[in-house]
């Protein structure tokens, strides 16, 4: 548990502390740790003693932030720093005003203790419902049932927002959300209405709009969009910007053979490679690409000739060649994406 708390504390200090609390207790519950470990986590996160008591059988336990049991006689739970449900009371022994995350620590501690003591299983199932909704391997009827538990009505359209655990939220929408495992690590996933206004956060990827039955597709496109982010210049990417291309990329197997991408990687090792290819993909002519890249058009033409030699085709030969270059460029960006890498402690995020 201490190793887990150490990993969480190494996250960017500007990240959502509330999400760290959720991730911490989720992992402890999955690990089926005992009551003392849950109280130790709450005490460590809060920086003060944490305790619990239950009616049947009667029991009380208090733990310090160092995980040590408190031998002093039990005290009444502090006003405003406790939570009670199903015969269980948990508290944190804060002296002075409550801290910003005290409420969420109490909430997750209470839920975790109820689950530990065989209570609150329904809450756990509901909280895990989003994982079922976003898993395309789950039968569609089961996904509909899970979506209904989350208040997502059949026939309505929503988008999935994907973010790393260290994302910075200037505003946090009210939405069904959870931390969902992916091949790229745990992703914070939220489901918002299809017409939700832009969210002030980063890095995030916004998936395509779908009905609840097809939310796994929205999630896959949201993860692709997230991996295309390039903070701080591009802290958020909307899948709609790439149209049908985002779906192709989302369905591409991670181990797919991509000779165009392999060839393009040879171009990208040159310092001028990434900005030149980016300009070529966005421009309609060599002269326009030269302006975007900030070079003379003759220089850009020389680079284009070299790129064509390496790729084995002229990117400006016809529409198909332009499309090949565009898809290869996006796939290369996904292959080399670092947006999900854990930032160094103290490093600022967009």
C-alpha positions in Angstrom: 0.0 0.0 0.0 2.8 2.4 0.8 4.3 1.8 -2.6 1.0 2.6 -4.2 0.7 5.8 -2.2 4.2 6.7 -3.3 3.4 6.2 -6.9 0.3 8.3 -6.6 2.2 11.1 -4.8 4.7 11.2 -7.6 2.0 12.3 -10.0 2.0 15.9 -11.2 1.0 18.1 -8.2 -1.3 20.1 -10.5 -3.4 17.0 -11.3 -6.8 16.2 -9.8 -6.2 15.2 -6.2 -9.7 13.8 -6.1 -9.0 11.4 -8.9 -5.9 10.2 -7.1 -8.0 9.4 -4.1 -10.5 7.4 -6.3 -7.7 5.5 -8.1 -6.0 4.7 -4.7 -9.1 3.3 -3.1 -10.2 1.5 -6.3 -6.8 -0.4 -6.4 -7.0 -1.2 -2.7 -10.5 -2.6 -3.0 -9.5 -4.7 -6.0 -6.6 -5.9 -3.9 -9.0 -6.9 -1.1 -6.9 -5.3 1.6 -8.0 -5.3 5.2 -9.6 -2.6 7.3 -6.4 -1.3 8.8 -4.9 -0.9 5.3 -7.9 1.1 4.1 -7.8 3.3 7.2 -4.0 3.8 6.7 -4.6 4.9 3.1 -7.2 7.4 4.2 -5.0 8.7 7.0 -2.0 9.0 4.6 -4.1 10.9 2.0 -5.6 13.2 4.7 -2.5 13.7 6.7 -4.3 13.0 10.0 -5.7 10.0 11.9 -8.6 8.0 10.4 -11.0 5.7 12.2 -14.1 3.5 11.9 -16.6 1.8 14.2 -19.4 -0.6 13.5 -22.4 -1.7 15.5 -22.5 -5.5 14.9 -20.1 -6.9 15.9 -19.0 -3.9 17.9 -15.6 -2.7 16.9 -13.6 0.5 16.7 -10.2 1.2 15.1 -8.1 4.3 14.6 -4.9 4.5 12.5 -2.2 7.2 12.2 -0.9 8.5 8.8 2.1 6.1 9.4 -0.2 3.2 9.6 0.1 2.7 13.3 -2.8 1.8 15.5 -3.9 4.4 18.0 -4.1 2.9 21.5 -5.9 5.8 23.1 -9.6 5.4 24.1 -12.1 5.9 21.2 -13.3 9.5 20.7 -16.6 10.7 19.2 -16.2 11.2 15.4 -15.5 14.9 14.7 -18.6 16.9 13.5 -18.6 17.2 9.7 -15.6 14.8 9.3 -17.5 11.5 9.4 -19.8 9.4 7.3 -22.3 6.7 8.4 -24.1 4.0 6.3 -25.2 0.4 6.9 -24.1 0.5 10.6 -20.6 1.6 9.7 -19.1 5.0 10.6 -15.8 6.3 9.3 -14.1 9.5 10.1 -10.9 11.5 9.8 -9.6 13.4 12.8 -8.9 16.8 11.2 -8.1 19.6 13.6 -9.2 22.9 12.1 -11.0 23.6 8.9 -11.7 20.7 6.5 -9.3 20.4 3.5 -10.4 20.4 -0.1 -10.4 16.6 -0.5 -11.6 15.5 2.9 -15.1 14.9 1.6 -14.0 12.5 -1.2 -11.6 10.7 1.1 -14.5 10.1 3.5 -16.8 9.0 0.6 -14.3 6.5 -0.8 -13.2 5.2 2.6 -16.9 4.6 3.6 -17.6 2.8 0.3 -14.4 0.7 0.6 -15.1 -0.3 4.2 -18.7 -1.2 3.3 -17.4 -3.5 0.5 -14.7 -4.9 2.8 -17.4 -5.9 5.4 -19.8 -7.4 2.8 -22.0 -4.3 2.4 -22.4 -2.0 -0.5 -21.9 -4.5 -3.3 -24.6 -2.9 -5.3 -22.7 0.4 -5.2 -19.6 -1.4 -6.4 -21.5 -2.9 -9.3 -22.9 0.5 -10.3 -19.5 2.1 -10.1 -18.0 -0.6 -12.3 -20.9 -0.3 -14.8 -19.0 2.1 -17.0 -16.3 -0.5 -17.6 -19.0 -2.8 -19.0 -20.5 -0.1 -21.2 -17.2 0.7 -22.8 -16.1 -2.9 -23.4 -17.0 -4.1 -26.9 -16.4 -7.7 -25.8 -19.5 -7.4 -23.5 -22.8 -8.5 -25.1 -24.8 -5.5 -26.3 -27.8 -6.4 -24.0 -25.5 -6.3 -21.0 -24.1 -3.0 -22.1 -27.6 -1.6 -22.4 -28.4 -2.8 -18.8 -25.2 -1.3 -17.4 -25.9 2.0 -19.3 -29.3 2.2 -17.8 -27.8 1.8 -14.3 -25.7 4.9 -15.1 -28.7 6.9 -16.3 -27.8 6.6 -20.0 -31.1 6.1 -21.8 -31.2 3.9 -25.0 -31.4 6.0 -28.2 -29.6 9.0 -26.7 -26.2 10.0 -28.1 -23.1 10.6 -26.0 -19.4 11.0 -26.3 -16.6 9.5 -24.3 -13.9 11.8 -23.0 -10.5 10.1 -22.3 -7.8 11.5 -20.1 -4.7 10.2 -18.2 -4.9 10.2 -14.5 -2.7 13.3 -14.3 -4.9 15.4 -16.5 -5.5 19.0 -15.3 -9.2 19.9 -15.2 -10.1 23.6 -15.2 -13.7 22.4 -15.2 -14.9 18.9 -14.4 -18.2 17.9 -16.0 -20.8 16.0 -14.1 -20.8 12.7 -15.8 -20.6 8.9 -15.4 -16.9 8.2 -15.0 -14.4 5.6 -13.9 -10.8 4.6 -14.4 -10.8 2.0 -17.2 -7.9 -0.4 -18.1 -6.6 -0.1 -21.7 -3.6 -1.5 -23.6 -1.9 1.9 -22.9 -2.5 1.9 -19.2 -5.4 3.1 -17.0 -7.5 5.8 -18.6 -10.0 8.2 -16.9 -13.2 7.9 -19.0 -16.2 10.1 -18.8 -19.5 9.9 -20.8 -21.0 13.3 -21.7 -23.9 14.3 -23.9 -23.1 14.5 -27.6 -23.6 18.3 -27.6 -21.6 19.0 -24.5 -19.6 22.2 -24.8 -15.8 22.0 -25.0 -14.2 20.9 -21.8 -11.4 23.0 -20.3 -8.9 20.3 -19.5 -5.8 18.7 -20.8 -4.6 16.4 -22.1 -8.0 14.9 -23.2 -9.4 13.2 -26.2 -13.1 13.5 -27.2 -14.6 10.5 -29.0 -17.2 10.5 -31.7 -20.9 10.7 -30.8 -22.8 7.4 -30.7 -25.8 5.8 -29.1 -25.2 3.9 -25.8 -24.9 0.6 -27.7 -21.9 1.8 -29.6 -20.0 3.7 -26.8 -17.1 1.2 -27.0 -16.4 2.8 -30.4 -16.6 6.3 -29.0 -14.1 5.2 -26.3 -11.7 3.8 -28.8 -11.8 7.0 -30.9 -11.4 9.1 -27.7 -8.2 7.1 -26.8 -6.8 7.7 -30.3 -7.7 11.4 -30.0 -6.0 11.5 -26.6 -2.8 9.9 -28.1 -2.8 12.5 -30.8 -2.6 15.3 -28.3 0.7 17.3 -28.1 0.7 19.5 -25.0 1.1 22.3 -24.5 0.3 23.3 -28.1 -2.6 20.8 -28.5 -3.9 19.8 -25.1 -7.2 18.5 -26.4 -8.2 16.7 -29.6 -11.7 16.1 -30.9 -12.2 12.9 -33.0 -14.6 14.7 -35.2 -11.7 16.7 -36.6 -10.4 13.6 -38.4 -13.7 12.2 -39.5 -13.7 8.6 -40.7 -9.9 8.4 -40.4 -10.1 8.2 -36.6 -12.2 5.0 -36.8 -9.7 3.4 -39.1 -6.9 4.2 -36.6 -9.0 3.0 -33.7 -9.5 -0.4 -35.3 -5.9 -0.8 -36.4 -4.3 -3.7 -34.4 -1.3 -2.5 -32.3 1.0 -5.0 -34.0 -0.2 -4.3 -37.6 2.4 -4.3 -40.3 2.6 -0.7 -41.6 5.3 -0.3 -44.2 4.4 3.3 -45.0 4.8 4.2 -41.3 8.1 2.4 -41.2 9.4 4.3 -44.2 8.1 7.6 -42.9 9.9 7.0 -39.6 13.2 7.3 -41.6 12.1 10.7 -42.7 11.1 11.8 -39.2 14.6 11.3 -37.7 15.7 14.5 -39.6 15.1 17.7 -37.6 13.1 19.1 -40.5 11.1 15.9 -41.0 8.1 16.4 -38.6 7.4 20.0 -39.4 7.8 19.4 -43.1 5.5 16.4 -43.2 3.0 18.2 -41.0 3.0 21.1 -43.5 2.6 18.7 -46.5 -0.4 17.0 -44.9 -2.1 20.3 -44.2 -1.3 22.1 -47.4 -2.9 22.0 -50.8 0.2 22.9 -52.7 4.0 22.9 -52.4 4.0 26.7 -52.1 1.4 26.6 -49.3 3.3 23.8 -47.6 6.5 26.0 -47.8 4.7 28.9 -46.1 3.4 26.6 -43.3 6.9 25.2 -42.8 8.5 28.6 -43.0 11.0 27.7 -45.8 11.5 28.7 -49.5 9.3 26.7 -51.9 12.5 25.4 -53.6 13.7 24.0 -50.3 10.4 22.4 -49.7 10.4 20.8 -53.1 13.8 19.3 -52.5 12.6 17.9 -49.2 9.5 16.6 -51.0 11.6 14.8 -53.5 13.7 13.2 -50.8 10.5 12.1 -48.9 9.1 10.6 -52.1 12.3 8.6 -52.6 12.2 7.2 -49.1 8.5 6.4 -49.2 8.5 5.0 -52.7 5.8 7.3 -53.9 5.3 11.0 -54.6 2.9 12.3 -51.8 1.6 15.0 -54.2 1.2 12.7 -57.2 -2.6 12.2 -56.7 -5.3 12.0 -54.1 -4.5 8.4 -53.0 -0.9 9.3 -52.4 -1.9 12.3 -50.3 -4.2 10.0 -48.3 -1.4 7.5 -47.8 0.9 10.2 -46.5 -1.8 11.5 -44.2 -2.7 8.1 -42.7 1.0 7.2 -42.3 1.6 10.5 -40.5 -1.2 10.0 -38.1 -0.1 6.4 -37.4 3.4 7.6 -36.8 2.2 10.2 -34.3 0.3 7.4 -32.5 3.4 5.2 -32.6 5.6 7.9 -31.1 3.0 9.5 -28.8 4.2 10.3 -25.3 1.1 12.0 -23.9 0.4 9.1 -21.6 3.9 9.1 -20.1 3.8 10.0 -16.4 5.1 13.5 -16.0 8.1 14.2 -13.8 7.1 15.4 -10.3 6.5 19.2 -10.3 6.3 19.5 -14.1 3.5 21.8 -15.1 0.8 20.6 -17.4 -1.4 22.6 -19.8 
